Amino acid sequence: MVFSTVLRFCKVRGKSTGKFIDSLKLTVRGGPGGMGHPKYGGIGGRGGNVIFVADEEMTLKKVLHKLPARLIKAVEGENSHAHKLCGGNGADFILPVPTGISVISQTGVKLGELNKTNEQVVVAKGGLGGQPATQFNGLKGDDLKIILDLKLIADIGLVGFPNAGKSSLLKAISSAKPRVAAYPFTTLKPQLGVIMYDDFRQITMADLPGLIEGAHLNRGLGHRFLKHIERTKLLVFMIDINGFQLSHEYPHRNPFETIALLNRELELYGKDILSKPTLLVVNKMDTEGAQEKWEKLKYLLADYKENLYTLPKVMQPEQPITFDEIFNMSVQQDPQSVRQLALKLRHHLDVSADYEISQLPVQQLADDIQDTKQRRRLQNALTEHNSSNLM
């Protein structure tokens, strides 16, 4: 099996540590309408619109580089004059933006969402050209302050407390080279890996950093990067079989407590996330005493919901997660387990996709089948036509 990866990240303006840009504020102005001509009844041209178009090659860093002033203005409409009574419309300002962008107004209204290449949204409309209804005055275009909010689009969201081995897994399951070290917070920005299989199937995995106990209280990096798992199809919880301790100032958490706390932190971010298919990966099975700890953890997970009541109230999630599969491994010492996990990830994604299809309305399925048949008939007809021309 062959694995490869593509990493996408960028640096925020001017900071040497390099922060991931997933939000950008802009001012957008539609072009004003052109003046009409009251003497001859001429109509002014409409002002240009501000239009965003999804482009998978774009990043918010590139957007910022194009717009250092963070201001977008479309062209004004042409004025009417004696030799040209109908003024021409102003040119639209078309801005490529990354896929996965939500356009949100300053008041919190979502103006649009761009998840696929070439999808478009008109963010600011141009003003109406001067005409009798406006006393031949051109009207101003929309003037808005907006936020571009980026959420990575990935098949799999990899979550876990620091030093669980997430970066090591991304490195092992692909040719990625994330920073790996034996201390917390080695990953400070999301990384997107692309796993490629022998049959050229590709699956994307997002490694999301910074989640710690108390993230909902804005400790560490808080919940800042958790929004990136909202669009994933599958979650992977990754824990260290030895448990987790952020520092000597914090209590040590055993592996069962670690799972419960991860469950709790994601629940506090948004309960809808916990409805996604989820795998639990228990890492570092090559360490001393791992097998004994694993046997104890298996016993507790066999009745996960009931055994949560043995924990302090603050650790107990209100919505216990249901794991579709639990898998133990050693990322660094057992390459075979990494290959097995890659196959399991693919399998669970396929099962999830099949389930979603089964939930579609019967009529929609029938329409999809009919569309497929029509496309095949057209392809066959074209093939026959081309063959007859060659004879």
C-alpha positions as CSV (number, residue, x, y, z in Angstrom):
1,M,0.0,0.0,0.0
2,V,1.2,3.5,-0.9
3,F,0.6,6.6,1.1
4,S,1.3,10.2,0.3
5,T,0.2,13.5,1.7
6,V,-0.3,17.1,0.9
7,L,0.1,19.7,3.7
8,R,-1.7,23.0,3.5
9,F,-1.0,25.7,6.1
10,C,-0.2,29.4,6.1
11,K,1.2,32.1,8.3
12,V,-0.6,35.0,9.7
13,R,0.7,38.4,8.8
14,G,4.1,39.4,10.3
15,K,4.3,36.8,13.1
16,S,7.4,34.6,13.0
17,T,5.7,31.7,14.9
18,G,3.4,31.2,11.9
19,K,-0.3,31.0,12.9
20,F,-2.9,29.3,10.8
21,I,-5.3,31.9,9.2
22,D,-8.9,30.6,9.4
23,S,-10.7,33.9,9.8
24,L,-10.4,37.2,7.9
25,K,-12.3,40.5,8.2
26,L,-13.0,42.5,5.0
27,T,-15.0,45.6,4.0
28,V,-16.9,45.1,0.7
29,R,-18.7,47.7,-1.3
30,G,-20.8,47.3,-4.3
31,G,-20.3,49.8,-7.1
32,P,-22.5,52.9,-7.0
33,G,-25.0,53.3,-9.9
34,G,-24.3,55.8,-12.6
35,M,-26.2,59.0,-12.9
36,G,-29.2,59.2,-15.2
37,H,-29.9,62.0,-17.7
38,P,-33.2,63.8,-16.7
39,K,-33.3,65.9,-19.8
40,Y,-33.5,63.0,-22.2
41,G,-34.7,60.3,-19.8
42,G,-31.4,58.5,-19.8
43,I,-30.7,55.6,-17.5
44,G,-27.5,55.2,-15.5
45,G,-25.6,51.9,-15.4
46,R,-25.9,49.5,-12.5
47,G,-22.9,49.4,-10.2
48,G,-20.8,46.3,-10.2
49,N,-21.4,43.4,-7.7
50,V,-18.8,41.9,-5.3
51,I,-18.7,38.2,-6.0
52,F,-16.8,35.4,-4.2
53,V,-15.9,32.3,-6.1
54,A,-14.6,29.1,-4.5
55,D,-11.1,28.0,-5.6
56,E,-9.4,25.0,-4.0
57,E,-6.0,26.5,-4.7
58,M,-6.7,29.6,-2.7
59,T,-5.8,30.3,0.9
60,L,-6.8,33.1,3.2
61,K,-3.1,34.1,3.2
62,K,-3.3,34.7,-0.6
63,V,-6.5,36.6,-0.2
64,L,-4.8,38.9,2.4
65,H,-1.8,39.3,0.1
66,K,-4.2,40.5,-2.7
67,L,-6.1,42.8,-0.4
68,P,-3.6,44.3,2.1
69,A,-6.1,47.1,2.9
70,R,-8.9,44.5,3.4
71,L,-11.1,46.6,1.2
72,I,-13.0,45.5,-1.9
73,K,-14.8,48.0,-4.1
74,A,-16.6,47.1,-7.3
75,V,-16.7,49.6,-10.3
76,E,-19.4,52.2,-10.5
77,G,-22.0,52.2,-13.2
78,E,-21.5,54.5,-16.2
79,N,-23.4,57.8,-16.3
80,S,-26.0,58.4,-19.0
81,H,-25.2,61.2,-21.4
82,A,-26.6,62.7,-24.6
83,H,-24.7,60.4,-26.9
84,K,-25.3,57.2,-24.8
85,L,-28.6,57.4,-22.9
86,C,-28.2,53.9,-21.3
87,G,-25.0,53.9,-19.3
88,G,-23.0,50.6,-19.1
89,N,-23.0,48.5,-16.0
90,G,-20.0,48.6,-13.7
91,A,-17.6,45.6,-13.8
92,D,-18.1,43.1,-11.0
93,F,-15.2,42.5,-8.6
94,I,-14.7,38.7,-8.6
95,L,-12.6,37.4,-5.8
96,P,-11.3,33.7,-5.6
97,V,-11.6,32.4,-2.0
98,P,-10.7,29.0,-0.5
99,T,-13.3,26.2,-0.5
100,G,-14.8,25.7,2.9
101,I,-15.5,29.4,3.4
102,S,-18.6,30.8,5.1
103,V,-19.3,34.5,4.5
104,I,-20.7,36.1,7.6
105,S,-21.9,39.7,8.1
106,Q,-20.8,41.8,11.1
107,T,-24.2,41.1,12.6
108,G,-23.7,37.4,12.4
109,V,-25.9,36.6,9.4
110,K,-24.5,34.0,7.1
111,L,-24.5,35.4,3.6
112,G,-23.3,32.3,1.9
113,E,-21.2,29.1,2.0
114,L,-18.7,27.9,-0.6
115,N,-17.9,24.2,-0.3
116,K,-17.2,23.2,-3.9
117,T,-14.9,24.6,-6.6
118,N,-16.6,27.3,-8.7
119,E,-19.5,27.9,-6.4
120,Q,-20.3,31.6,-6.2
121,V,-22.0,34.0,-3.8
122,V,-22.9,37.7,-4.4
123,V,-21.7,39.4,-1.3
124,A,-22.4,43.0,-2.1
125,K,-24.8,44.2,-4.8
126,G,-24.1,47.2,-6.9
127,G,-26.4,50.3,-6.7
128,L,-29.2,50.9,-9.1
129,G,-28.5,53.3,-12.0
130,G,-30.2,56.7,-12.0
131,Q,-33.7,56.6,-13.5
132,P,-37.1,58.3,-13.0
133,A,-37.8,56.3,-9.8
134,T,-34.6,57.6,-8.2
135,Q,-34.9,61.1,-9.7
136,F,-32.1,60.1,-12.0
137,N,-29.6,59.8,-9.1
138,G,-27.4,56.7,-9.0
139,L,-27.9,54.7,-5.8
140,K,-25.0,53.5,-3.6
141,G,-24.2,49.8,-3.6
142,D,-24.1,47.6,-0.5
143,D,-21.5,48.5,2.0
144,L,-20.7,45.7,4.4
145,K,-18.2,44.5,6.9
146,I,-17.8,40.7,6.7
147,I,-15.9,37.8,8.0
148,L,-14.5,35.0,5.9
149,D,-14.6,32.0,8.2
150,L,-12.7,29.0,6.9
151,K,-13.5,25.4,8.0
152,L,-11.2,22.8,6.5
153,I,-13.0,20.2,4.4
154,A,-11.6,16.8,5.3
155,D,-12.9,13.2,5.4
156,I,-11.4,12.5,8.8
157,G,-10.9,14.7,11.9
158,L,-8.1,13.6,14.2
159,V,-8.7,14.7,17.8
160,G,-6.9,14.1,21.0
161,F,-4.9,15.7,23.8
162,P,-1.3,16.8,23.2
163,N,1.3,14.1,22.8
164,A,-1.1,11.3,22.1
165,G,0.7,10.6,18.8
166,K,-1.5,12.4,16.3
167,S,1.4,14.0,14.5
168,S,3.2,10.7,14.5
169,L,0.2,9.0,13.0
170,L,-0.1,11.6,10.2
171,K,3.6,11.2,9.5
172,A,3.4,7.4,9.5
173,I,0.2,7.0,7.5
174,S,1.5,9.4,4.8
175,S,4.7,11.2,3.8
176,A,3.9,14.2,5.9
177,K,6.6,15.7,8.1
178,P,4.8,17.4,11.0
179,R,6.8,18.4,14.0
180,V,7.1,15.5,16.4
181,A,8.5,15.6,19.9
182,A,8.0,14.1,23.4
183,Y,6.2,17.2,24.9
184,P,2.8,18.8,24.5
185,F,1.8,21.4,21.8
186,T,4.3,20.4,19.1
187,T,1.5,21.0,16.6
188,L,0.2,24.6,16.7
189,K,-1.8,24.8,13.5
190,P,-4.1,22.4,11.7
191,Q,-2.5,20.1,9.2
192,L,-4.3,18.4,6.3
193,G,-2.9,15.1,5.1
194,V,-4.0,13.2,2.0
195,I,-3.8,9.4,2.2
196,M,-3.5,7.8,-1.2
197,Y,-4.2,4.0,-1.7
198,D,-3.0,1.6,-4.3
199,D,-6.1,2.1,-6.4
200,F,-5.6,5.9,-6.3
201,R,-8.4,6.4,-3.8
202,Q,-7.6,9.5,-1.7
203,I,-8.8,10.3,1.8
204,T,-8.0,13.5,3.7
205,M,-7.2,13.6,7.4
206,A,-7.1,16.8,9.4
207,D,-4.8,16.9,12.5
208,L,-6.4,19.4,14.9
209,P,-4.1,20.8,17.6
210,G,-4.5,22.4,21.0
211,L,-7.4,20.5,22.6
212,I,-6.7,20.0,26.3
213,E,-8.8,19.5,29.5
214,G,-10.5,22.8,30.1
215,A,-10.4,24.0,26.5
216,H,-14.0,25.1,26.8
217,L,-12.7,27.6,29.4
218,N,-10.3,28.9,26.7
219,R,-7.3,27.1,28.2
220,G,-4.5,26.4,25.8
221,L,-5.7,27.2,22.3
222,G,-9.3,26.7,23.5
223,H,-11.9,25.5,21.0
224,R,-10.5,27.6,18.2
225,F,-9.6,24.8,15.8
226,L,-12.5,22.5,16.7
227,K,-14.7,24.2,14.1
228,H,-12.6,22.4,11.4
229,I,-14.2,19.0,12.4
230,E,-17.7,20.2,11.7
231,R,-17.4,19.2,8.0
232,T,-15.6,16.0,8.5
233,K,-17.3,12.7,7.9
234,L,-15.5,10.6,10.5
235,L,-13.9,11.3,13.8
236,V,-10.8,9.6,15.2
237,F,-10.2,9.9,19.0
238,M,-6.6,9.2,19.7
239,I,-5.3,8.6,23.2
240,D,-2.1,7.4,24.9
241,I,-2.6,4.1,26.7
242,N,-0.6,5.6,29.6
243,G,-3.1,8.5,30.0
244,F,-2.2,12.2,29.9
245,Q,-0.8,14.9,32.1
246,L,-0.4,18.4,30.6
247,S,2.2,19.4,33.2
248,H,3.1,18.8,36.9
249,E,0.5,21.5,37.8
250,Y,-2.3,19.3,36.4
251,P,-3.5,15.9,37.7
252,H,-2.6,12.8,35.7
253,R,-5.5,11.3,33.8
254,N,-5.7,7.5,33.1
255,P,-6.8,6.4,29.7
256,F,-10.5,6.0,30.6
257,E,-10.6,9.5,32.1
258,T,-8.8,10.8,29.0
259,I,-11.6,9.4,26.8
260,A,-14.3,10.8,29.0
261,L,-12.7,14.3,29.0
262,L,-12.3,14.3,25.3
263,N,-16.0,13.3,25.0
264,R,-16.8,16.1,27.4
265,E,-14.8,18.8,25.6
266,L,-16.3,18.0,22.2
267,E,-19.8,18.0,23.8
268,L,-19.2,21.4,25.2
269,Y,-18.2,22.7,21.8
270,G,-21.3,21.3,20.1
271,K,-23.3,18.1,20.6
272,D,-23.9,17.6,16.9
273,I,-20.3,16.7,16.5
274,L,-20.8,13.6,18.6
275,S,-23.3,12.2,16.2
276,K,-20.6,11.6,13.6
277,P,-19.2,8.0,13.2
278,T,-16.2,7.7,15.5
279,L,-13.2,5.4,15.9
280,L,-11.1,5.2,19.1
281,V,-7.4,4.6,18.5
282,V,-5.4,3.7,21.6
283,N,-1.7,4.4,20.9
284,K,1.7,3.5,22.4
285,M,1.0,-0.1,23.0
286,D,4.7,-0.8,22.8
287,T,5.3,0.9,26.2
288,E,5.9,-0.9,29.5
289,G,2.8,-2.2,31.2
290,A,0.6,-1.2,28.1
291,Q,-1.1,-4.7,27.8
292,E,-2.2,-4.6,31.5
293,K,-3.6,-1.1,31.0
294,W,-5.3,-2.2,27.8
295,E,-7.1,-5.0,29.5
296,K,-8.4,-2.7,32.2
297,L,-9.5,-0.1,29.6
298,K,-11.3,-2.7,27.5
299,Y,-13.3,-3.8,30.6
300,L,-14.3,-0.2,31.3
301,L,-15.2,0.5,27.7
302,A,-17.4,-2.6,27.5
303,D,-20.0,-0.6,29.5
304,Y,-18.7,2.9,28.8
305,K,-21.9,4.8,29.6
306,E,-22.4,3.0,33.0
307,N,-18.7,3.3,34.0
308,L,-18.7,7.1,33.4
309,Y,-20.7,7.4,36.7
310,T,-17.6,6.2,38.6
311,L,-15.9,9.5,37.5
312,P,-16.2,12.9,39.2
313,K,-19.3,14.8,37.9
314,V,-17.2,17.4,36.1
315,M,-15.7,14.6,33.9
316,Q,-19.0,13.0,32.9
317,P,-20.3,13.9,29.5
318,E,-24.1,14.3,29.2
319,Q,-24.0,12.6,25.8
320,P,-21.7,9.5,25.9
321,I,-20.2,8.9,22.5
322,T,-20.6,5.5,20.8
323,F,-17.5,4.2,19.2
324,D,-17.9,2.4,15.9
325,E,-14.6,0.5,16.5
326,I,-11.8,0.5,19.0
327,F,-8.3,-0.1,17.7
328,N,-5.0,-0.4,19.6
329,M,-1.7,0.1,18.0
330,S,1.9,1.5,18.2
331,V,2.4,4.1,15.6
332,Q,6.1,4.3,15.9
333,Q,6.9,0.6,16.4
334,D,4.3,-1.3,14.4
335,P,4.0,-0.2,10.7
336,Q,1.5,-3.1,10.1
337,S,-0.9,-1.6,12.5
338,V,-0.7,1.7,10.6
339,R,-1.6,0.0,7.4
340,Q,-4.5,-1.8,9.1
341,L,-5.8,1.5,10.4
342,A,-5.7,3.1,7.0
343,L,-7.9,0.2,5.6
344,K,-10.3,0.6,8.6
345,L,-10.6,4.3,8.0
346,R,-11.5,3.7,4.4
347,H,-14.0,1.0,5.4
348,H,-15.8,3.1,7.9
349,L,-16.0,6.1,5.5
350,D,-17.6,3.7,2.9
351,V,-20.1,2.4,5.4
352,S,-21.0,5.9,6.4
353,A,-21.5,6.9,2.8
354,D,-23.7,3.9,2.1
355,Y,-25.9,4.7,5.1
356,E,-26.3,8.3,4.0
357,I,-27.4,7.1,0.6
358,S,-29.9,4.7,2.2
359,Q,-31.5,7.7,4.0
360,L,-32.2,9.6,0.9
361,P,-35.8,9.9,-0.2
362,V,-36.9,7.2,-2.6
363,Q,-37.8,9.8,-5.3
364,Q,-34.4,11.4,-5.1
365,L,-32.7,8.0,-5.5
366,A,-35.0,7.3,-8.5
367,D,-34.1,10.7,-10.0
368,D,-30.4,10.0,-9.4
369,I,-30.7,6.6,-11.1
370,Q,-32.6,8.1,-14.0
371,D,-30.0,10.8,-14.5
372,T,-27.3,8.2,-14.5
373,K,-29.1,6.1,-17.1
374,Q,-29.7,9.2,-19.3
375,R,-26.0,10.1,-19.1
376,R,-25.0,6.5,-20.1
377,R,-27.5,6.5,-23.0
378,L,-26.0,9.9,-24.2
379,Q,-22.5,8.5,-23.8
380,N,-23.4,5.4,-25.8
381,A,-25.0,7.5,-28.5
382,L,-22.0,9.7,-28.8
383,T,-19.7,6.6,-28.9
384,E,-21.8,5.1,-31.7
385,H,-21.9,8.4,-33.6
386,N,-18.1,8.8,-33.4
387,S,-17.6,5.2,-34.5
388,S,-19.9,5.6,-37.5
389,N,-17.9,8.7,-38.5
390,L,-14.7,6.7,-38.5
391,M,-16.1,4.0,-40.8
